[in-house]
Amino acid sequence: MNKDLKRILSKYMVPILFIIICGVGIAIAKPPLSYLTGELARRMARNTFLVLSLIVPILAGMGINFGIPLGAMAGQIGLVFVTDWGITGIPGILVAALVGTPIAILLGNFSGRVMNKARGREMITSMMLSYFIMGVYMLFLLYFFGSIIPFSNKKILLSQGYGIKNAIKLDVAKGLDNLLNIKVDFGLMGQKVAFEIPVFTILVIAVLCVFIVWFKKTKIGHDMRAVGQDQKVSSNAGLITDKIRIQSIVISTVLACYGQIIYLQNIGTLNTYAGQDQAALYAAASLLVGGASVSKASIPNAILGTALFHLMFIVMPQAGKALTGDAMIGEYFRTFLSYGVVTVALIMHAYERQKEMAENRVKARQKMNGQKVKLKA
């Protein structure tokens, strides 16, 4: 029983820790339930799609894809074009997705090929790659858009006549969220709870969850799982491991493109040059908070982690203000935790991996000794 409890605590240490942190934060800040539930519902609808886009590469043994900002950039380029063309609502979101998809496929393919050259270091490679592509992205937006690529909407261009402004208001704002919106209003623990649920956005997220479950059962899903478990065995079995790994990154990048569009239509404005900066970090932290690792992740991990991570984001500034009178203390604390979770999870994974390798070596040695004893007999 003690061993089972120790194993459970070890496996779910990060989510348990965050539940305690969020519980303490709520007890200190005592935020109104209406504000807490409403803000959490908005953040869940806004961020869950992006977090789910990380699952497929983990299935293929690629670790956490810190290159999802490439997909986010593709989605943002689609939104810039849609804003220039003046397309609003759902049509604008669909056109932005259509424009972003081929860019995301191209970037995902490039990213996958680079990561195949850096086996065992995919996560740091994908992170560095996102910084490189960000330079190309900025070149397009600062110089090509409005000069080489014609733009008619002068409101989104810089005063020099080319280049996109730092922040632009999106015509597709709330296009998805307002399509089917349910208002919830009830009393709980003597407080009035009122918030809106963007049902259509949640349905889109549910469709992605169904797609991931279905995808895992397809041939390519089984191939990715086999490659993720052992590349040498998969290669000897006739699987083209490089191609399968690239496919996983392409799927993740395209999903990140859609996820960023969903995120930004909820926000309503586009931070043109920095909107994609935190996409990978916050999505990765959310997934790890839910109990996932860099070698195993599931849909429940993504949903639970998104809820806990963003609950901390809501509560900590208020808790910091209640304790010290300065909300920035809470901001510093949650920034520290968001980076800390990724760091601790990676260290734990490396430790578990070394421990597993050591156990495998001991088992192999015992097996060889057993075979030698039989031969002597």
Number of C-alpha atoms within 10 A of each C-alpha: 6 7 8 9 10 12 12 11 13 12 14 15 15 20 22 17 12 20 16 12 17 22 14 15 23 20 12 17 17 14 16 12 17 18 14 18 17 16 16 21 19 17 20 21 23 24 25 25 30 32 26 29 29 32 27 29 28 25 27 28 23 29 22 30 29 22 30 37 28 33 35 30 31 32 32 27 23 24 31 24 19 23 21 18 14 14 19 18 18 17 13 23 26 19 17 26 26 14 19 25 22 13 21 28 22 16 24 25 21 15 25 25 17 16 23 18 12 14 11 13 13 23 19 16 20 25 19 14 19 23 15 12 17 19 12 11 17 17 13 18 22 19 15 16 19 22 13 10 11 11 19 11 13 13 13 21 21 14 11 7 14 21 21 25 17 16 14 18 15 25 22 27 24 22 21 22 23 18 14 14 14 13 9 11 12 10 11 10 7 6 11 12 18 16 20 17 18 22 17 17 24 20 13 15 22 13 12 17 18 12 11 18 14 11 14 16 11 11 10 14 20 15 21 27 21 21 24 22 15 13 19 12 12 18 14 10 10 8 17 14 22 16 13 21 25 23 22 26 31 25 20 26 36 27 26 31 33 26 26 28 33 29 23 23 22 24 16 15 16 23 15 19 19 14 18 22 16 11 24 24 19 20 27 29 24 31 32 27 31 27 22 26 22 25 18 16 23 21 20 15 22 28 20 19 27 31 20 23 27 21 25 25 21 23 25 27 22 24 26 21 17 16 14 12 11 14 16 15 18 24 20 14 15 20 12 11 18 20 14 13 19 21 13 14 19 15 12 15 15 13 12 12 13 12 12 12 12 12 12 12 12 12 12 12 12 12 12 12 12 11 12 11 10 9 8 6 6
